[in-house]
Amino acid sequence: MFDGLYFEFPRLAFVIFFFIACATLCKMRLQSIYFPHTQQFLKTAVSSSSLLFFLKWIAIVMMILALMSPVKDEPYEVEPKDGYEIALILDASQSMRAEGFDTDNPSLNRFDVVKEIVSDFILQRINDNIGLVVFGEYSFIASPLTYDENILSRIVSQLQIAMAGKYTALYTSLAQGVNLLKMTESNSKVIILLTDGYSTPEIDKIPVDIAIELAKKEGIKVYPIGIGLPHEYNRKALVEIARETGGVAFGASTATELQEVYKKIDELEKSEIKSESFTYLKYYYVYPLFIALISLMLYTYLRNKRGYA
């Protein structure tokens, strides 16, 4: 606790010599001048009590220590929240029920595998402000932007297939992700769009070029990810979205490949957050001051009770 402790005014320690000189040279003699025989009526003298002598000098020493102002430099670091603003867009359409995406556990459907991988990605981005959009035949914001990665990870774990309908409003979901990020003031905005299918034209009300223009207007970089076999998703559209917005399009046919994709995105958009170190002075004068107060109180109480001079 007291490692690194030092005094702001160490020269005040010399005040102790003033008290020592006073105790030696300035003894009170008033009682012998006016009442030369009162000493015989007193039970004893203060100087004869080792306890009172100890309490008096403890009080004096502690008050001097308090005046010397013992302090300690307490360092602390501030982690600024200046990371990325990220919108995660997840396809929850009926096609995500397909199994076999995870070769180690073929009974899991695509959506369960995606939720696990996305949750791991979220927990690694502790400096980022992340929101979540889920889509099927319509899209909705499952979570607004938040720095609480644990809450967001729990929300992801509770998502269900077809909770937004069984079809695929791919470009509408991209526009929804733009809406999620457009009100923020960050200069680093990213959308990670994951899908395993083609847009359903009669359901998807926003054309791909409009969705792209909305993202470009807000300065948002889009990383589209197609999962499944190459013919199962519209790779051409995903590549166009990535190219026009400054992102990179990815494809993943297995869970292992999808994990590598998220690792790659994590490296491409790594938050370079530098913590700021500060120090503040923590004062400890209250401790010797408290001891001095207790010593003086005991000194006064015992002296009055025992009738010391």
Helices and strands as residue ranges (DSSP letters): E 6-7, G 10-14, H 15-25, H 30-34, G 38-41, G 46-48, H 50-67, E 70-78, E 85-91, G 94-97, H 110-124, E 129-135, E 139-146, H 149-157, H 170-182, E 189-195, H 208-217, E 220-227, G 230-232, H 235-245, E 250-252, H 255-268, E 276-283, H 286-306
